């Protein structure tokens, strides 16, 4: 199954802002939508269908108002230095995600 990749028009501005903050030695993590890369991702409230996440039984659910994506997995854009271990974990997670998509 082939998934359509759409990139938010806000993504280039996010990258530019992260680079400017890094020059000022300010480091941040920003949640972004895994589907469209929009930084406008927000947590779904308990009244909107995520009672188990609100109670701490499962990870919280997030949603993207730009593309409609809604799930418990969220990406983080960061300007922090990445260690080799972080890169290995990211590569393994991406591999698992692609394996799952290919099975569907």
C-alpha positions as CSV (number, residue, x, y, z in Angstrom):
1,X,0.0,0.0,0.0
2,X,1.5,3.3,-1.1
3,X,1.0,6.3,1.3
4,X,0.7,9.8,0.0
5,X,3.3,12.2,1.4
6,X,2.3,15.8,1.9
7,X,4.5,18.4,3.5
8,X,3.1,21.3,5.4
9,X,4.0,24.7,4.1
10,X,5.0,25.5,7.7
11,X,7.8,22.9,7.7
12,X,10.5,25.0,6.0
13,X,9.8,27.9,8.5
14,X,10.2,25.4,11.4
15,X,13.6,24.2,10.1
16,X,14.7,27.8,9.7
17,X,13.6,28.7,13.2
18,X,15.3,25.7,14.7
19,X,18.6,26.7,13.0
20,X,18.3,30.3,14.3
21,X,17.7,29.0,17.9
22,X,20.7,26.7,17.6
23,X,22.9,29.7,16.7
24,X,21.7,31.4,19.9
25,X,22.5,28.1,21.8
26,X,18.8,27.5,22.6
27,X,17.7,23.9,22.1
28,X,14.1,22.8,21.8
29,X,12.0,19.8,20.8
30,X,8.9,20.5,18.8
31,X,6.2,17.9,18.1
32,X,5.4,17.5,14.4
33,X,2.8,15.5,12.4
34,X,4.4,12.3,10.9
35,X,2.2,12.7,7.9
36,X,2.5,16.3,6.8
37,X,5.3,17.6,9.1
38,X,3.1,20.4,10.5
39,X,4.2,21.8,13.9
40,X,0.6,22.5,14.8
41,X,0.1,19.0,16.4
42,X,-1.9,19.1,19.6
43,X,-2.9,16.5,22.2
44,X,-6.4,15.1,22.0
45,X,-8.4,15.9,25.1
46,X,-10.3,13.3,27.2
47,X,-13.6,14.7,26.1
48,X,-12.6,14.3,22.4
49,X,-12.0,10.6,22.7
50,X,-8.8,9.9,24.6
51,X,-9.9,9.0,28.1
52,X,-7.3,6.2,28.4
53,X,-4.5,8.6,27.4
54,X,-5.7,11.1,29.9
55,X,-5.8,8.5,32.7
56,X,-2.2,7.4,31.8
57,X,-3.3,3.9,30.7
58,X,-1.9,4.4,27.2
59,X,0.3,7.0,25.6
60,X,-1.6,10.3,24.8
61,X,-3.2,10.6,21.4
62,X,-2.3,13.6,19.2
63,X,-4.0,15.2,16.1
64,X,-3.0,17.5,13.3
65,X,-5.5,20.1,12.3
66,X,-3.9,20.6,8.9
67,X,-4.2,17.0,7.5
68,X,-6.5,15.3,9.9
69,X,-3.9,12.8,11.2
70,X,-4.8,11.3,14.6
71,X,-2.8,8.7,16.4
72,X,-0.6,8.0,19.5
73,X,2.7,8.2,17.6
74,X,4.2,11.7,17.1
75,X,7.6,12.9,15.7
76,X,9.8,15.5,17.3
77,X,11.8,18.0,15.4
78,X,14.9,19.2,17.4
79,X,18.0,21.2,17.1
80,X,19.8,19.2,19.7
81,X,23.0,17.2,18.8
82,X,22.2,13.6,18.0
83,X,24.2,10.8,19.4
84,X,25.0,7.6,17.5
85,X,22.7,5.7,19.8
86,X,19.8,8.2,19.0
87,X,20.5,7.7,15.3
88,X,20.4,3.9,15.7
89,X,17.1,4.0,17.6
90,X,15.6,6.3,15.0
91,X,16.7,4.1,12.1
92,X,15.3,1.0,13.8
93,X,12.0,2.7,14.4
94,X,11.7,3.8,10.8
95,X,12.6,0.3,9.7
96,X,9.8,-1.1,11.9
97,X,7.3,1.5,10.6
98,X,8.1,0.6,7.0
99,X,7.8,-3.1,7.7
100,X,4.4,-2.5,9.2
101,X,3.3,-0.4,6.2
102,X,4.5,-3.0,3.8
103,X,2.5,-5.8,5.5
104,X,-0.8,-3.7,5.3
